[in-house]
Amino acid sequence: MPHTPVTDDTSAIAKGPAAEVSTAPFPTELGQLQVSENWVTLGFDQARPCLSSAVVNGGLVNATRWINLKVSGDQAEAAHCPTATVAALCQQQQWPEEPAPVAMMTAASMDSLRVRFAEVCGEQLAVLVTTGLANARRAGDRAEYRQLSDHCNEVGTINIAVVTSATLSTAVMAECMMTATEAKTAVLQKHGVISPVSGELATGTGTDSLAVFGGHGQQAAFAGKHTIFGEVLARLVIEGIDAAAYKAAPTIAKVAIS
């Protein structure tokens, strides 16, 4: 019997401390991973360059923390005041607020968190993803929001963080975003996920977010489809979303690369 994709996207912001969830065997050199019922965070010992579409501290920044925060799909205050919402969470958990964390929001369940990592030429590469598919869309579908200043609710989002120990230039981080996005679309096409707007194959959801964090190791010159770095990145994204969408075990796993 085929699995049913995750579409349950209702909850509130976490009120308590992180749950006692095992994060083994996540490579500690990539950061300290903490998982709660309503958020997941990765803290770094030193600032990392990051290129992202995150709702809080997006763009090209240096960051010491990534946060993926679950909010309910109708939680307008969190959606319209994301910076204040994330700041309140940081105060609650006693995380440093400076430099500002790179933070995403989603209505997808944190139960959908899947982490896939691998070693590439002596450097670590990991993908962390949460997935909800209630908001599937195809690029080019007619948009519901018709003004440039309109805010979209975070319903059924695919949020992805790419973290590596390799040094990445800004151009390579941008290439990572391209490769990861293509890989995401490949998963949706594989499973025949359809946009309810156009009736065509979906290419993502309407509110996806993606962040790429570079490291301080060897320089990765490129991250496209002809390179081992790009190949492994795409495989990790595909395996991560595949497992996240259908809540397949394990939550965290190392992927063998031949």
TORVOVO-915751 format. One line per 4 residues: number of its first residue (from 1); for each residue x, z, y of C-alpha. Coordinates in steps of 0.5 Angstrom, whole numbers, plus 500, padded with zeros to 3 digits. Example, Ala and Ser with C-alpha at 12.3 -4.5 7.8 and 13.67 -1.06 7.14 Angstrom:
<pts>
1	525,516,491 ~ 527,514,498 $
</pts>
This chain:
<pts>
1	500,500,500 ~ 503,498,507 ~ 505,504,512 ~ 501,505,518 $
5	505,504,525 ~ 505,510,529 ~ 499,510,534 ~ 498,517,535 $
9	500,518,543 ~ 497,525,545 ~ 500,531,547 ~ 503,536,553 $
13	510,537,556 ~ 514,542,551 ~ 513,549,554 ~ 518,553,549 $
17	525,552,547 ~ 528,547,542 ~ 525,548,535 ~ 530,549,530 $
21	531,542,527 ~ 537,540,523 ~ 541,535,527 ~ 546,534,522 $
25	550,529,520 ~ 550,526,528 ~ 557,525,530 ~ 558,531,535 $
29	563,527,538 ~ 557,523,541 ~ 554,529,544 ~ 550,535,542 $
33	543,533,540 ~ 537,538,541 ~ 530,536,538 ~ 524,540,540 $
37	516,538,538 ~ 516,535,545 ~ 523,532,547 ~ 529,530,545 $
41	536,531,549 ~ 543,529,548 ~ 548,533,552 ~ 555,530,553 $
45	561,534,555 ~ 564,530,560 ~ 560,525,564 ~ 559,518,561 $
49	557,511,565 ~ 550,509,563 ~ 546,503,565 ~ 538,504,564 $
53	531,503,566 ~ 530,510,565 ~ 524,513,570 ~ 529,518,572 $
57	536,517,574 ~ 535,510,572 ~ 540,504,574 ~ 548,504,573 $
61	550,512,574 ~ 554,517,571 ~ 550,522,567 ~ 552,528,562 $
65	545,528,559 ~ 540,524,556 ~ 532,526,555 ~ 526,523,552 $
69	520,527,554 ~ 513,527,551 ~ 507,527,556 ~ 500,526,554 $
73	498,519,556 ~ 493,521,561 ~ 498,526,564 ~ 498,523,571 $
77	502,528,575 ~ 508,527,570 ~ 507,520,570 ~ 507,520,578 $
81	512,525,579 ~ 517,524,573 ~ 523,527,577 ~ 520,534,579 $
85	517,534,571 ~ 524,533,569 ~ 527,538,574 ~ 522,543,571 $
89	524,542,564 ~ 531,542,566 ~ 530,549,569 ~ 526,552,563 $
93	531,550,558 ~ 537,552,563 ~ 540,545,563 ~ 545,543,569 $
97	541,539,574 ~ 547,536,577 ~ 549,530,575 ~ 542,528,574 $
101	540,527,567 ~ 538,520,565 ~ 530,521,563 ~ 525,517,560 $
105	518,519,558 ~ 513,517,553 ~ 507,519,549 ~ 509,517,542 $
109	510,523,538 ~ 517,526,537 ~ 516,526,530 ~ 518,518,530 $
113	525,520,532 ~ 530,516,528 ~ 537,516,529 ~ 542,511,526 $
117	549,511,527 ~ 555,507,524 ~ 563,507,525 ~ 565,500,528 $
121	573,499,528 ~ 574,506,529 ~ 569,508,534 ~ 562,511,533 $
125	556,508,535 ~ 549,511,535 ~ 542,509,537 ~ 536,514,538 $
129	529,511,538 ~ 522,514,539 ~ 516,509,537 ~ 509,508,539 $
133	505,502,538 ~ 499,503,541 ~ 501,499,548 ~ 504,493,544 $
137	505,487,549 ~ 508,480,549 ~ 512,478,555 ~ 508,474,559 $
141	501,477,558 ~ 497,478,564 ~ 498,485,567 ~ 493,490,568 $
145	497,493,574 ~ 497,488,580 ~ 500,491,585 ~ 508,492,586 $
149	507,499,587 ~ 502,501,581 ~ 505,506,576 ~ 504,505,569 $
153	502,511,564 ~ 507,512,559 ~ 502,510,553 ~ 505,508,546 $
157	512,507,548 ~ 519,505,545 ~ 524,509,548 ~ 532,507,546 $
161	538,510,547 ~ 545,507,545 ~ 551,511,545 ~ 558,510,543 $
165	565,513,544 ~ 568,506,546 ~ 569,504,553 ~ 564,499,556 $
169	564,495,562 ~ 558,494,566 ~ 557,487,564 ~ 558,489,556 $
173	553,495,558 ~ 548,489,560 ~ 550,485,554 ~ 548,491,550 $
177	541,492,553 ~ 540,484,551 ~ 542,485,544 ~ 538,491,543 $
181	532,488,546 ~ 532,482,542 ~ 533,487,536 ~ 527,491,538 $
185	523,484,538 ~ 525,482,531 ~ 522,488,528 ~ 516,487,531 $
189	516,480,529 ~ 518,482,522 ~ 512,487,522 ~ 507,482,525 $
193	505,487,531 ~ 500,483,535 ~ 499,484,543 ~ 491,485,544 $
197	492,482,550 ~ 494,475,548 ~ 493,475,541 ~ 500,473,540 $
201	506,476,537 ~ 508,482,541 ~ 515,483,544 ~ 515,490,546 $
205	510,495,549 ~ 508,495,556 ~ 513,501,558 ~ 519,501,554 $
209	525,504,556 ~ 532,503,554 ~ 539,506,556 ~ 546,505,554 $
213	552,510,555 ~ 559,508,554 ~ 565,512,552 ~ 572,513,553 $
217	575,510,547 ~ 577,503,545 ~ 575,498,550 ~ 569,493,547 $
221	570,487,550 ~ 563,484,548 ~ 557,486,545 ~ 553,479,543 $
225	551,476,537 ~ 558,473,535 ~ 561,480,535 ~ 562,486,530 $
229	559,491,536 ~ 553,487,537 ~ 552,486,530 ~ 552,493,528 $
233	548,495,535 ~ 542,490,533 ~ 542,493,526 ~ 542,500,528 $
237	536,498,533 ~ 532,494,527 ~ 533,500,522 ~ 532,505,527 $
241	525,502,530 ~ 523,500,523 ~ 524,507,520 ~ 521,510,527 $
245	515,506,527 ~ 513,508,520 ~ 516,515,520 ~ 520,513,514 $
249	526,518,512 ~ 531,520,513 ~ 531,522,521 ~ 538,522,522 $
253	542,517,518 ~ 549,514,517 ~ 549,506,516 ~ 554,503,512 $
257	558,497,515 ~ 561,492,510 $
</pts>
